[in-house]
Amino acid sequence: MKHRTATLLGAFALGAALLLPAAAVAAKSKIYLSMSFIGNDWQAEAANMVKAMAAAPDMKDKVDLEVQVAGPNAQRQIQQINAMVQAGAKAIIVFPISPTALNQVVHHACEAGVLVIAYDGEITEPCAYNVHIDQHEAGRVTAEWLVKKMGGKGNLVVITGVPGTSVDLQRTQSAKEVFSKYPDIHIIAEGVGMWSQAVARTELTKILATHPWSEINGLWMQVGCYTAASMENGAGIPDDKLVPCAGEGSNGHRIQMLPVGDKQVQGARDTYRPMGESSISYASPPYSGALALKLAVEKLAGKSIPKFTKLPLPVVTNETVKLCQQGTWKEMQEGCNVFQPSIISNPGWFASIYSPETPEVGLHAALNGAPEKTAAK
């Protein structure tokens, strides 16, 4: 009788499981997004794209995402990652405040069976996975362009990023290595810009108090070319005398790079100072975190992923800048790389959101943190 009862109960349980949708039977993977510094447009946009990826139709039944913010404090990020491991994390997607400070806690996480993938910033612990552009290349390419525009001589102002991150360290190191090859180029001032247009404005204002525009022949700015041009406009500097600026991939900056007579830019010339041939734009693409999450899900499903996923460096020049009229996936596939101000009102918003590897997230995802209605094909 007991055997018959057990058999009936087992059959009932099996039948009930078969009636449940597959998503209810298979548990979601607990995945954390660990963010450090968030005080700029790029970080907010990257977080939006991670959230959107987690909510995408093919991902929402696989991922239980939780976001935690440590701020620019390595010890707090270490404490939070420890707590994530103890709470049963299957994977941690992390923007690290330092390439080395998290190594011990990341090693501990790996030993506990937790997958750790860093995006944009690098983690040097061997068990970690990394997704980012070649930051050395970013610093070198933009510095070489600026040297050429300056004719190999003149006074240079440098505005860096968030101190201690691999992104800032590697970009700045490689750029300065280029500048050091030219004895007639002099770095007359530096400021810490924190990858923020507002902070860049503050730093430039301080510098201009002792070094007026007439003394500056070039700007190398991890973020701030849009701001610099608007400040030059306020100082009455004519278009043909703008200081060459090598800088970030903000939408406002790229609008400035469009041809002066481009009438497709609706009302933009009232707000955006045209920069002609005096600027170059590059960016760490904000989709890097979303791609890291996608790779984590693949790895947890038993697939093989590379230890280092190198993303293409999105460099835009006056020859390659191309306006997106609607911001559709098809337009981005065809090479548009800057959006109408009527679509993107924030000039500090980063425009390099397209990747064929992440069709689940696009303009809507970057703006609102919500998935596209249907993934691009």
C-alpha positions as CSV (number, residue, x, y, z in Angstrom):
1,M,0.0,0.0,0.0
2,K,2.8,2.4,0.9
3,H,4.6,1.6,-2.4
4,R,1.4,2.3,-4.3
5,T,0.9,5.6,-2.5
6,A,4.4,6.7,-3.2
7,T,4.1,5.7,-6.8
8,L,0.9,7.7,-7.2
9,L,2.4,10.8,-5.5
10,G,5.5,10.6,-7.7
11,A,3.3,10.4,-10.8
12,F,1.3,13.4,-9.6
13,A,4.4,15.4,-9.0
14,L,5.7,14.6,-12.4
15,G,2.5,15.4,-14.1
16,A,2.3,18.7,-12.3
17,A,5.8,19.6,-13.4
18,L,5.0,18.8,-17.0
19,L,2.0,21.2,-16.8
20,L,4.2,24.0,-15.6
21,P,5.9,26.3,-18.2
22,A,9.6,25.5,-18.6
23,A,10.6,28.9,-17.1
24,A,8.8,27.9,-13.9
25,V,10.6,24.6,-13.6
26,A,14.1,25.9,-14.4
27,A,15.3,28.4,-11.7
28,K,16.7,31.7,-12.8
29,S,20.4,32.4,-12.3
30,K,21.1,35.0,-9.6
31,I,23.4,37.5,-11.3
32,Y,24.6,40.8,-9.7
33,L,25.7,44.0,-11.4
34,S,28.5,45.5,-9.3
35,M,29.0,49.2,-10.2
36,S,31.6,51.5,-8.7
37,F,31.7,55.1,-9.8
38,I,28.4,56.2,-11.3
39,G,28.6,60.0,-11.5
40,N,28.6,60.4,-15.3
41,D,26.4,59.7,-18.3
42,W,28.3,56.7,-19.5
43,Q,27.8,54.7,-16.3
44,A,24.1,55.3,-16.3
45,E,23.8,54.4,-19.9
46,A,25.8,51.2,-19.5
47,A,23.7,50.2,-16.5
48,N,20.5,50.8,-18.6
49,M,21.8,48.4,-21.2
50,V,22.6,45.7,-18.7
51,K,19.1,45.9,-17.2
52,A,17.6,45.9,-20.6
53,M,19.6,42.8,-21.6
54,A,18.4,41.0,-18.4
55,A,14.8,41.8,-19.4
56,A,15.1,40.8,-23.0
57,P,12.7,38.1,-24.2
58,D,15.4,35.5,-24.5
59,M,17.0,36.3,-21.2
60,K,14.2,37.2,-18.7
61,D,13.5,33.6,-17.8
62,K,17.2,32.9,-17.2
63,V,18.4,35.9,-15.2
64,D,17.5,37.3,-11.8
65,L,19.5,40.5,-11.9
66,E,20.3,42.7,-8.8
67,V,22.2,45.9,-9.1
68,Q,24.5,47.3,-6.3
69,V,26.5,50.5,-6.3
70,A,29.8,50.8,-4.3
71,G,30.8,54.3,-5.4
72,P,34.5,55.1,-6.0
73,N,35.5,53.0,-3.0
74,A,37.4,49.8,-3.6
75,Q,36.9,48.5,0.0
76,R,33.1,48.9,-0.3
77,Q,33.1,47.1,-3.6
78,I,35.1,44.3,-2.1
79,Q,32.6,44.0,0.8
80,Q,29.6,44.0,-1.6
81,I,31.2,41.3,-3.8
82,N,31.8,39.2,-0.7
83,A,28.2,39.5,0.2
84,M,27.1,38.6,-3.3
85,V,29.0,35.4,-3.1
86,Q,27.5,34.6,0.3
87,A,24.0,35.3,-1.1
88,G,24.4,32.6,-3.7
89,A,25.4,34.6,-6.8
90,K,26.0,32.5,-9.9
91,A,27.7,35.3,-11.7
92,I,28.9,38.9,-11.0
93,I,29.1,41.5,-13.8
94,V,31.4,44.2,-12.5
95,F,32.8,47.7,-13.4
96,P,35.9,47.6,-11.2
97,I,37.2,50.7,-9.5
98,S,40.7,49.3,-9.8
99,P,42.4,46.6,-12.0
100,T,44.1,45.0,-9.0
101,A,42.3,46.0,-5.7
102,L,39.5,43.5,-6.3
103,N,41.8,40.5,-7.2
104,Q,41.6,38.8,-3.8
105,V,37.8,38.9,-3.5
106,V,37.4,37.9,-7.1
107,H,39.7,34.9,-6.6
108,H,37.6,34.0,-3.6
109,A,34.5,34.3,-5.7
110,C,35.9,32.0,-8.4
111,E,36.9,29.4,-5.8
112,A,33.3,29.5,-4.6
113,G,32.1,28.7,-8.2
114,V,31.0,32.2,-9.0
115,L,31.7,33.5,-12.6
116,V,33.1,37.1,-12.6
117,I,33.1,39.2,-15.7
118,A,34.5,42.8,-15.8
119,Y,33.3,45.2,-18.4
120,D,35.1,48.3,-19.7
121,G,37.5,48.4,-16.7
122,E,39.9,45.5,-16.3
123,I,40.4,43.0,-13.5
124,T,43.9,41.3,-13.6
125,E,43.0,38.3,-11.4
126,P,43.5,35.3,-13.8
127,C,40.2,33.7,-13.1
128,A,38.2,36.8,-14.1
129,Y,36.8,37.3,-17.6
130,N,37.1,40.8,-19.2
131,V,35.1,42.6,-21.9
132,H,36.5,45.9,-23.2
133,I,38.2,47.9,-25.9
134,D,42.0,48.2,-26.1
135,Q,42.3,51.3,-23.9
136,H,46.0,51.7,-24.8
137,E,44.9,51.9,-28.5
138,A,42.3,54.5,-27.6
139,G,45.0,56.7,-25.9
140,R,47.5,56.2,-28.7
141,V,45.2,56.8,-31.7
142,T,43.7,60.0,-30.3
143,A,47.1,61.4,-29.2
144,E,48.6,60.7,-32.6
145,W,45.7,62.5,-34.3
146,L,46.1,65.5,-32.0
147,V,49.9,65.7,-32.6
148,K,49.2,65.8,-36.3
149,K,46.6,68.5,-35.9
150,M,49.0,70.6,-33.8
151,G,51.8,70.2,-36.3
152,G,54.0,68.5,-33.7
153,K,54.3,71.5,-31.4
154,G,52.4,73.8,-29.0
155,N,50.8,73.8,-25.6
156,L,48.5,71.0,-24.6
157,V,45.9,70.6,-21.9
158,V,45.0,67.1,-20.7
159,I,41.7,66.1,-18.9
160,T,41.8,62.6,-17.6
161,G,39.1,60.2,-16.3
162,V,38.3,58.4,-13.1
163,P,41.6,57.9,-11.2
164,G,42.7,54.3,-10.4
165,T,40.6,52.6,-13.1
166,S,42.4,50.7,-15.8
167,V,40.5,52.7,-18.4
168,D,42.1,56.0,-17.2
169,L,45.5,54.6,-16.5
170,Q,46.0,52.9,-19.8
171,R,44.5,55.7,-22.0
172,T,46.6,58.4,-20.2
173,Q,49.8,56.4,-20.2
174,S,49.6,55.6,-23.9
175,A,48.7,59.2,-24.9
176,K,51.6,60.6,-22.9
177,E,54.0,58.2,-24.4
178,V,53.0,59.6,-27.8
179,F,53.3,63.2,-26.6
180,S,56.7,62.5,-25.1
181,K,58.1,61.8,-28.6
182,Y,57.6,65.4,-29.5
183,P,59.9,67.8,-27.5
184,D,58.0,70.9,-28.8
185,I,54.7,69.7,-27.4
186,H,54.3,70.8,-23.8
187,I,51.5,69.7,-21.4
188,I,50.9,73.0,-19.6
189,A,48.0,71.8,-17.4
190,E,46.1,68.7,-16.4
191,G,42.7,68.1,-14.7
192,V,40.8,65.1,-13.4
193,G,37.6,65.1,-15.4
194,M,35.9,62.0,-13.9
195,W,34.3,61.3,-17.4
196,S,31.8,64.0,-16.7
197,Q,31.0,67.1,-18.9
198,A,30.2,69.1,-15.8
199,V,33.5,68.2,-14.0
200,A,35.4,68.8,-17.3
201,R,33.9,72.3,-17.4
202,T,35.0,73.0,-13.8
203,E,38.5,71.8,-14.5
204,L,38.8,73.8,-17.7
205,T,37.6,76.9,-15.9
206,K,40.3,76.5,-13.3
207,I,42.9,76.0,-16.0
208,L,41.8,79.0,-18.1
209,A,42.3,81.3,-15.1
210,T,46.1,80.9,-15.6
211,H,46.3,79.7,-19.2
212,P,43.9,81.6,-21.5
213,W,42.7,80.1,-24.8
214,S,45.3,82.0,-26.7
215,E,48.0,79.9,-24.9
216,I,46.3,76.5,-25.7
217,N,47.0,74.7,-29.0
218,G,45.4,71.3,-28.3
219,L,43.1,69.5,-25.9
220,W,43.2,65.8,-25.1
221,M,40.1,65.1,-23.1
222,Q,38.7,61.7,-22.1
223,V,35.4,63.6,-21.7
224,G,34.7,67.3,-22.4
225,C,35.2,68.2,-26.1
226,Y,31.6,69.2,-26.3
227,T,32.0,71.4,-23.2
228,A,35.3,72.9,-24.5
229,A,33.6,74.0,-27.7
230,S,30.7,75.6,-25.9
231,M,33.2,77.5,-23.7
232,E,35.1,78.7,-26.7
233,N,31.9,79.9,-28.2
234,G,31.2,81.9,-25.0
235,A,34.7,83.4,-25.3
236,G,34.0,84.6,-28.8
237,I,36.5,82.3,-30.6
238,P,35.7,82.0,-34.3
239,D,35.0,78.6,-35.9
240,D,38.3,78.6,-37.8
241,K,40.3,79.2,-34.6
242,L,38.8,76.4,-32.4
243,V,41.4,74.4,-30.5
244,P,41.8,70.9,-31.8
245,C,40.2,68.4,-29.4
246,A,40.6,64.7,-29.1
247,G,37.8,63.4,-27.0
248,E,34.9,61.2,-26.1
249,G,32.0,59.7,-28.1
250,S,29.3,61.9,-26.6
251,N,26.3,62.7,-28.9
252,G,26.8,66.4,-28.5
253,H,30.5,66.2,-29.5
254,R,29.6,64.2,-32.6
255,I,26.8,66.6,-33.6
256,Q,29.5,69.3,-33.5
257,M,31.6,67.2,-35.9
258,L,28.9,67.1,-38.6
259,P,29.4,69.4,-41.7
260,V,28.5,73.0,-40.9
261,G,26.0,73.2,-43.7
262,D,24.2,69.9,-42.7
263,K,20.6,71.0,-42.7
264,Q,19.4,67.6,-41.5
265,V,20.4,68.5,-37.9
266,Q,17.1,69.9,-36.7
267,G,17.9,73.0,-34.7
268,A,21.2,71.7,-33.6
269,R,23.3,74.7,-34.7
270,D,21.5,76.9,-32.2
271,T,23.0,74.7,-29.4
272,Y,25.9,72.8,-30.8
273,R,29.0,74.6,-31.9
274,P,30.3,73.2,-35.2
275,M,33.9,72.0,-34.9
276,G,34.7,71.3,-38.5
277,E,37.9,69.3,-38.8
278,S,39.1,70.2,-35.3
279,S,37.9,67.1,-33.5
280,I,38.0,63.3,-33.3
281,S,35.7,61.1,-31.2
282,Y,36.2,57.7,-29.6
283,A,34.4,55.8,-26.9
284,S,34.3,52.8,-24.7
285,P,31.0,51.4,-26.0
286,P,28.2,51.4,-23.3
287,Y,27.0,48.0,-24.5
288,S,30.0,46.3,-23.0
289,G,28.2,45.5,-19.7
290,A,25.2,44.0,-21.6
291,L,27.5,41.8,-23.7
292,A,29.2,40.7,-20.4
293,L,25.8,39.6,-19.1
294,K,25.0,37.8,-22.3
295,L,28.3,36.0,-22.1
296,A,27.8,35.1,-18.5
297,V,24.4,33.4,-19.3
298,E,26.1,31.5,-22.1
299,K,28.9,30.3,-19.8
300,L,26.4,29.3,-17.1
301,A,24.6,27.2,-19.7
302,G,27.8,25.3,-20.4
303,K,29.1,27.1,-23.4
304,S,32.7,28.3,-23.8
305,I,33.5,32.0,-23.8
306,P,36.8,33.8,-24.2
307,K,38.7,35.0,-21.2
308,F,39.1,38.4,-22.9
309,T,36.5,39.7,-25.4
310,K,38.1,42.6,-27.2
311,L,35.6,45.1,-28.5
312,P,36.2,47.2,-31.6
313,L,37.4,50.8,-30.9
314,P,34.7,53.1,-32.2
315,V,36.7,56.0,-33.7
316,V,34.7,58.7,-35.5
317,T,36.3,61.4,-37.7
318,N,34.8,64.2,-39.8
319,E,34.9,61.7,-42.7
320,T,33.0,59.0,-41.0
321,V,30.5,60.8,-38.8
322,K,27.0,59.9,-40.0
323,L,23.7,61.1,-38.6
324,C,20.9,58.7,-37.4
325,Q,17.6,60.2,-38.4
326,Q,15.4,57.8,-36.4
327,G,17.8,55.8,-34.3
328,T,16.6,52.5,-35.7
329,W,18.7,49.3,-35.6
330,K,18.8,49.2,-39.4
331,E,20.3,52.7,-39.5
332,M,23.0,51.7,-37.0
333,Q,23.7,48.6,-39.0
334,E,24.3,50.9,-42.0
335,G,26.8,52.9,-40.1
336,C,25.1,55.9,-38.5
337,N,26.9,56.9,-35.3
338,V,25.3,60.1,-34.0
339,F,21.6,60.9,-33.1
340,Q,19.4,63.8,-33.8
341,P,19.2,66.2,-30.8
342,S,15.4,65.8,-31.0
343,I,16.0,62.1,-30.1
344,I,18.9,62.6,-27.7
345,S,18.5,65.8,-25.7
346,N,21.5,65.2,-23.4
347,P,24.7,66.2,-25.2
348,G,26.7,64.1,-22.8
349,W,24.9,60.9,-23.7
350,F,27.3,58.4,-25.5
351,A,26.4,57.5,-29.0
352,S,28.4,54.2,-29.6
353,I,25.6,51.8,-28.7
354,Y,25.6,49.6,-31.7
355,S,27.1,46.1,-31.8
356,P,26.0,43.1,-33.9
357,E,26.7,41.0,-30.9
358,T,23.9,42.6,-28.8
359,P,20.8,42.9,-31.0
360,E,18.7,42.6,-27.9
361,V,19.6,46.2,-26.9
362,G,19.5,49.4,-28.9
363,L,18.5,53.0,-28.5
364,H,15.4,52.4,-26.4
365,A,17.4,50.1,-24.0
366,A,20.2,52.7,-23.6
367,L,17.8,55.5,-22.9
368,N,15.3,53.7,-20.6
369,G,16.8,50.5,-19.4
370,A,14.0,48.5,-21.0
371,P,14.4,45.9,-23.7
372,E,13.5,46.4,-27.3
373,K,10.0,45.2,-28.2
374,T,11.6,42.7,-30.6
375,A,15.3,41.9,-30.9
376,A,16.9,43.0,-34.1
377,K,17.8,40.4,-36.6
